[in-house]
Amino acid sequence: MIKSDKKNSETVINIDNLNKKFGTLEVLKDVSLQLFKGENLVVLGKSGTGKSVLIKCIVRLLDSNSGKINVLGEEVNSLKKHQIHELRKKIGFLFQGGALYDSMTVRQNLEFPLRRIRADLSEKEIDDKVKEVLENVGLPDAINKIPSELSGGMRKRISLARTIIVDPSIMLYDEPTTGLDPITSHEISMLINEIQKKYKTSSIIITHDIECVRTVANRIVMLKEGLIYKEGNLHDFENSSDELIHSFFKNQNSKTTKNI
Ligand SMILES: Nc1ncnc2c1ncn2[C@@H]1O[C@H](COP(=O)(O)OP(=O)(O)OP(=O)(O)O)[C@@H](O)[C@H]1O
């Protein structure tokens, strides 16, 4: 895991006073936060506190009501549709339901985004890239399989391979280990760190899985009712006497705090 050094780091995402409402429901209230180049930032918080809405606003899958979101130097809220499309090419999402195409082989699933985004590549370069990412997620032999022949953990790895194949500089992970057993969850967390190192990604990881937090977090932000409640490193959170934070971290062996 790479240590983040905030003072000397440049930001790749800069959010200023972000507000997001649905009708009268205020989901995000004046949220300001930064993602520094090369770091893994974990976003924690109880269910329904606005974590997914936050990352959807970052990529303009949702429009915010007010505030500024700067991603890789671009003011997201003032971009035109085609500019957002260009920006999204630099951002990899691993969303909860990030399903693979069932009727396609792993190779075809991986080639699909690459052909769409990198029309300049030759067939040989595409083939090399598919093999490289499969190697990097530890599944070189899965190339000709179809998703139904793979386990949940393997499918997650292939989803991750499909995301990194286009070399994103920012990764957004929404609950990457949900639904996986503890061993597979740990493997996915380790993979997040390997991707951070190999692809030099800067990542936001939303998770309820405290083991995942312990493995990947360079820095943690906790949201509560749409506000930033606490920001710090793993040590700050593990040693906090705050009741809410303590309730997330108290049970060393519990895999998930989803229902607290
Ligand atoms: N498109 C939408 N339309 C209306 N309300 C929405 C929409 N998306 C999210 N919400 C509401 O915004 C609030 C925050 O949702 P969000 O998905 O960000 O929570 P979360 O913190 O990611 O929760 P979880 O940990 O359970 O995934 C919830 O009350 C949710 O119902």
PDBQT file of the ligand as one rigid body, heavy atoms in Angstrom, charges set to zero:
ROOT
HETATM    1  N1  LIG A 301     -31.840   8.681  -8.205  1.00  0.00    +0.000 N 
HETATM    2  C1  LIG A 301     -32.326   8.897  -6.986  1.00  0.00    +0.000 A 
HETATM    3  N2  LIG A 301     -33.538   9.455  -6.817  1.00  0.00    +0.000 NA
HETATM    4  C2  LIG A 301     -34.023   9.712  -5.585  1.00  0.00    +0.000 A 
HETATM    5  N3  LIG A 301     -33.364   9.440  -4.431  1.00  0.00    +0.000 NA
HETATM    6  C3  LIG A 301     -32.148   8.880  -4.548  1.00  0.00    +0.000 A 
HETATM    7  C4  LIG A 301     -31.574   8.571  -5.822  1.00  0.00    +0.000 A 
HETATM    8  N4  LIG A 301     -30.351   8.035  -5.607  1.00  0.00    +0.000 NA
HETATM    9  C5  LIG A 301     -30.170   7.978  -4.274  1.00  0.00    +0.000 A 
HETATM   10  N5  LIG A 301     -31.247   8.490  -3.638  1.00  0.00    +0.000 N 
HETATM   11  C6  LIG A 301     -31.385   8.638  -2.185  1.00  0.00    +0.000 C 
HETATM   12  O1  LIG A 301     -30.239   9.298  -1.704  1.00  0.00    +0.000 OA
HETATM   13  C7  LIG A 301     -29.869   8.771  -0.424  1.00  0.00    +0.000 C 
HETATM   14  C8  LIG A 301     -28.421   8.352  -0.438  1.00  0.00    +0.000 C 
HETATM   15  O2  LIG A 301     -28.281   7.245  -1.310  1.00  0.00    +0.000 OA
HETATM   16  P1  LIG A 301     -26.867   6.534  -1.595  1.00  0.00    +0.000 P 
HETATM   17  O3  LIG A 301     -27.140   5.461  -2.578  1.00  0.00    +0.000 OA
HETATM   18  O4  LIG A 301     -25.856   7.555  -1.931  1.00  0.00    +0.000 OA
HETATM   19  O5  LIG A 301     -26.547   5.928  -0.167  1.00  0.00    +0.000 OA
HETATM   20  P2  LIG A 301     -25.239   5.116   0.274  1.00  0.00    +0.000 P 
HETATM   21  O6  LIG A 301     -24.595   5.889   1.364  1.00  0.00    +0.000 OA
HETATM   22  O7  LIG A 301     -24.401   4.798  -0.919  1.00  0.00    +0.000 OA
HETATM   23  O8  LIG A 301     -25.917   3.814   0.870  1.00  0.00    +0.000 OA
HETATM   24  P3  LIG A 301     -25.483   2.257   0.820  1.00  0.00    +0.000 P 
HETATM   25  O9  LIG A 301     -24.334   2.136   1.754  1.00  0.00    +0.000 OA
HETATM   26  O10 LIG A 301     -26.685   1.536   1.322  1.00  0.00    +0.000 OA
HETATM   27  O11 LIG A 301     -25.135   1.910  -0.614  1.00  0.00    +0.000 OA
HETATM   28  C9  LIG A 301     -30.843   7.646  -0.115  1.00  0.00    +0.000 C 
HETATM   29  O12 LIG A 301     -31.870   8.151   0.718  1.00  0.00    +0.000 OA
HETATM   30  C10 LIG A 301     -31.397   7.294  -1.477  1.00  0.00    +0.000 C 
HETATM   31  O13 LIG A 301     -32.712   6.785  -1.369  1.00  0.00    +0.000 OA
ENDROOT
TORSDOF 0
